[in-house]
Amino acid sequence: DQIEKIKAAGIENILALRGDIPEGMDFPTPRYFEHAVQLVEEIRKDYPEACIGGACYPEKHPDASNKDEDIRHIKEKVDAGCDFLTTQMFFNNSIYYNYLYRLREAGVTVPILAGIMPVTSRRQMERSIQLSGCVIPPELTALADRFGDSPAAMQQAGILYASHQIIDLIANGCGHIHVYTMNKPEVAAGILNNLKGIL
């Protein structure tokens, strides 16, 4: 039993993600959960004292038919036992603020970590659109158009753009931010350097 192994290893914090569904999979199936809420329920049942995190999409989960349905599913996930949520990446903070307002209106009171991904290449930006359907603001497109052919310049521009997003989030009361650095420690270091004196 995986939960027992997790307990035995002393792991107390679990990020419960369904992940991408393998091609050709039909539900129900004994090895996979169709929705993350089912995974959260299972963890909470078998490991009540665990701290469970989940994911949410400020611009709507791709499987949800509309934003209201998506918010309902998030509420169900929290009611099932999520202690906090981390958003998928977004590049326009007003999208996050509107989403946070809608979650609070729906009774979702757990901490919501704002997911920020510094765009360090044009390819990465295009992949972000493909995977999450997130909106790319014109100013970020302009950065990619101007600096996309120079990896060093694009990385620096992406770090600055993400730093400005984070500063705006902090200024507007966001106390929980998750940075998707994509295993690039120099990106994390660049952002921290830009935020000296703010954090």
C-alpha positions, -999 to +999 in steps of 0.1 A: +000+000+000+016+033-011+001+053+017+017+030+043+051+034+025+047+072+026+039+071+063+068+048+070+092+072+052+080+101+074+064+120+046+038+144+059+031+166+029+015+153-002+007+171-035-022+151-049-023+154-087-041+132-111-016+138-138-021+133-175-043+104-184-025+078-205-037+076-241-065+051-247-074+047-210-111+040-202-125+046-167-131+031-142-098+013-139-083-001-107-049+015-110-058+051-117-081+078-103-102+096-129-103+128-109-079+142-083-107+145-058-108+107-056-071+107-048-075+133-021-104+113-006-082+082-005-053+099+011-074+117+037-091+084+046-059+064+050-037+092+063-059+117+082-030+138+096-013+144+062-011+179+048-026+175+013-021+200-015-039+201-049-038+220-081-062+246-096-064+264-129-070+302-128-081+301-165-102+269-161-092+232-161-091+219-197-116+192-188-142+216-173-170+227-196-171+262-180-156+283-151-185+277-128-182+239-131-144+242-125-150+262-093-174+235-081-148+208-087-122+228-067-147+232-038-153+195-039-115+188-038-111+211-008-141+196+010-125+162+004-094+172+023-071+196+004-053+219+029-039+242+002-040+247-036-013+257-061-024+274-093-012+264-127+010+291-143-006+324-153+010+354-169-016+381-161-021+388-124-057+401-129-066+366-139-054+353-106-071+381-086-105+374-103-100+336-098-092+341-061-123+363-057-145+336-073-130+308-051-136+329-019-171+336-030-176+298-034-164+292+001-129+280-007-109+294+022-076+273+021-044+291+010-040+295-027-004+295-039+001+317-070+020+297-096+045+318-115+066+304-143+095+326-156+094+322-194+130+316-205+125+306-241+100+310-269+096+272-271+087+271-234+061+298-239+045+279-268+045+247-247+028+265-218+000+275-241-003+240-255-004+223-221-025+246-200-043+269-224-031+299-205-034+333-221-001+350-231-004+388-226+008+410-255+038+423-234+051+388-229+047+380-266+066+412-273+095+400-250+096+367-269+096+384-303+124+408-293+146+385-272+136+350-283+166+344-305+191+352-277+188+326-249+207+347-224+186+378-231+153+358-231+161+343-198+169+376-183+137+392-197+117+362-184+132+366-149+124+403-149+088+397-161+082+370-134+098+393-108+074+421-117+045+397-114+057+386-079+061+422-067+026+430-079+012+399-061+030+408-029+018+444-031-018+431-034-016+409-004-007+375-019+013+357+008+018+324-010+038+321-042+052+290-060+078+296-087+080+270-115+118+272-122+118+241-143+150+228-125+170+260-134+186+272-102+199+303-119+163+314-126+154+311-089+186+330-079+178+357-104+143+362-090+155+362-054+181+388-063+155+410-079+133+407-047+160+417-023+146+441+002+110+431-007+108+397+009 
